[in-house]
Every structure is written in structure tokens, then in C-alpha cells.
């Protein structure tokens, strides 16, 4: 029973963090946060799936990725 409570609390905290990130952070901040959490995600998932997860359009994600890529150089 204790394990179930721990798992439920963890899932609830993840859902709460995702909800606050969607409302508090800009799309660029959400993308950077995602890249910090999962560095190789762009190689494994299609960009439209990542855009959907971030609640942005694929075109908007493309602009964000371009800004991030050229700001690193």
C-alpha cells in the first residue's frame, strides 16, 4: 500500500509540474526544459509529436529550434 501511495504522489507531482510549466513558461522555455530532461529526444521522436507535447504548432517549434541552434553558435 505504501508503494502505491508513493507512486500516486510522484505521478501527481509530475502532472502538477507539467500543468504549471504549460501556463508559466514560454514555448522556448518549455523546449529548453524538455531538452534538459531528455537530451536526445529530437533524434527519437518526430517533431510534430514534440510540438504537440509542448502545445505549439510544428512551424512554431521549427522557429524555436532555429533560434536555439543559432544562439548556441
Residue pairs with C-beta under 8 A, 6 or more apart in sequence:
21 30
21 33
22 30
22 55
25 33
27 54
27 55
27 56
27 60
27 61
27 64
28 64
28 67
28 68
30 54
30 55
31 54
31 61
31 64
31 65
31 68
32 68
34 41
34 50
34 53
34 54
35 41
35 42
35 68
41 50
42 50
42 65
47 58
47 61
47 62
47 65
48 58
50 61
51 57
51 58
51 60
51 61
54 61
56 64
